Amino acid sequence: HSDVYGFDRPMCVYTPAGFDPNGTTKYPVLYLIHGMTDTYETWFKVGKVNVILDNLIADGAAKKMIVVMPYANAYPEMQNRKMNVQQDVLSTDKVTKEILEEVIPFVESNYKVAADADNRAIAGFSLGGRQTLAAGLGNPDKFHWVCAFAPAIFGPEIEKNFSDLYAAPTELNNNLKLLWVSCGKDDFLYNSATQLDKVLTEKGVNH
């Protein structure tokens, strides 16, 4: 149940082969966010994240991990419930609040996870990439691994985010083990990604 939104919220959780809910092994966690027109199911239904990870882990190319796929867009459900809310998908405040205050505590109290920032990653694409940067770069004490794939960030706000949303460059460099930005060259968000890369470089943020 989400107090941020006032109703129950769905999510998907991937657990690796051999995962024992009653065992002593504690796993690192990746919080993985979908794109704007997608849902909490898209990463496994379309992205085959479970199959890819099973294979990578079997090959020794990835650590065993838990992947949590929250539903980062609450607006369809709000509309179903006739809640009088102005839709603002670009706003990241509530998404960040729900992940930090509700999703993470739920996961850490219900799954065997290593509950520290060294073992906590956040990633997402498109709108999810925007939300990833807000939650991750805004809280480098909570996530030490931040990966944005074709993030939906635009023009002047990229620079502005560093003064009012993201942590200071020194704090990012002192905390983050990895900041990864990627984008396909044919993606309409390619210019945004290259601009973000440029701003990060100018500010001396390791990425």
Beta strands, then each sheet from edge to edge (+ up, - down):
strand 1: 11-14
strand 2: 29-33
strand 3: 66-70
strand 4: 120-125
strand 5: 145-149
strand 6: 178-182
sheet 1: 1+ 3- 2- 4- 5- 6-
end
